[in-house]
Amino acid sequence: MDNIEKLLKEIKEDPSVWNPGKKREPIYFSGKFLDTVGDIFEKHGFGTTKVYLINQSGRDRVQGEGLLKVLEKFQRCPEIINNRSIGRFVIKTLDTLKKMEV
């Protein structure tokens, strides 16, 4: 199992990604939101993406909380640090990752 496979497994099995906070319903990520965040991450990196997610409101804020957990995991993965397009791809496919066998 390579590092990206380990990362995907860790994301899939982390309840704080899919249900951040207490007494909340599980998150369902919208495709448009994931596309936007993935593009920001690839073009501008960790800091700008965190600022974008922190400044969200409503439903996007809940999705943002889950994605902040994903970014924390990204920061421990050298492949993503060195090639942000991998991170963009992972972000854009989070909605399907939840359903996949990893």
C-alpha positions in Angstrom: 0.0 0.0 0.0 1.5 3.3 -1.0 1.2 6.6 0.9 -1.8 7.9 -1.1 -3.7 4.6 -0.5 -2.9 5.0 3.2 -4.1 8.6 3.2 -7.4 7.7 1.4 -8.0 4.9 4.0 -7.3 7.3 6.8 -9.6 10.0 5.4 -12.4 7.4 4.8 -12.2 6.0 8.3 -12.0 9.3 10.1 -15.4 10.3 11.6 -14.2 13.9 12.1 -14.1 14.3 8.3 -17.6 13.1 7.7 -19.3 14.3 10.9 -17.4 17.2 12.5 -18.7 18.6 15.7 -21.2 17.1 18.1 -24.8 16.1 17.3 -24.6 16.9 13.6 -25.8 15.0 10.7 -23.1 13.4 8.5 -21.7 15.7 5.8 -22.7 15.3 2.2 -20.2 17.3 0.2 -21.5 19.1 -2.9 -19.6 18.6 -6.1 -19.4 22.3 -6.8 -18.0 23.1 -3.4 -15.4 20.3 -3.8 -14.4 21.5 -7.2 -13.9 25.0 -5.9 -11.9 24.0 -2.9 -9.8 21.6 -5.0 -8.9 24.3 -7.5 -8.0 26.7 -4.8 -5.8 24.1 -3.1 -3.9 23.3 -6.3 -3.4 26.9 -7.4 -2.7 28.6 -4.0 -1.8 25.9 -1.5 -2.6 25.2 2.1 -2.8 28.6 3.6 -5.2 30.2 1.1 -7.4 27.1 1.2 -7.6 27.2 5.0 -8.6 30.8 4.9 -11.3 30.1 2.3 -12.7 27.2 4.3 -12.7 29.2 7.6 -14.6 32.0 6.0 -17.5 29.9 4.7 -21.0 30.1 6.2 -24.2 28.0 6.2 -23.9 24.5 4.7 -20.5 25.4 3.2 -19.2 26.0 6.7 -20.1 22.5 7.7 -18.4 21.1 4.6 -15.5 23.3 5.3 -15.0 21.9 8.8 -14.6 18.4 7.3 -12.2 19.6 4.6 -10.1 21.3 7.2 -9.6 17.8 8.7 -8.6 16.6 5.3 -6.0 19.4 4.9 -4.5 18.4 8.2 -3.9 14.9 6.8 -2.5 16.3 3.6 0.2 18.2 5.5 1.6 14.8 6.7 1.8 13.4 3.1 5.0 14.4 1.2 3.4 13.4 -2.2 0.7 16.0 -1.8 3.0 18.6 -0.4 5.2 18.2 -3.5 2.3 17.8 -6.0 -0.8 19.7 -5.0 -2.7 18.3 -8.1 -2.9 15.0 -6.2 -4.6 16.8 -3.3 -7.0 18.5 -5.8 -8.0 15.2 -7.2 -8.5 13.7 -3.7 -10.6 16.7 -2.7 -12.7 16.6 -5.8 -13.5 12.9 -5.3 -14.4 13.0 -1.6 -18.0 12.4 -2.2 -17.2 9.1 -4.0 -14.4 8.1 -1.6 -17.0 7.7 1.2 -18.7 4.9 -0.8 -15.6 3.2 -2.1 -13.7 0.2 -0.7 -10.2 1.4 0.1 
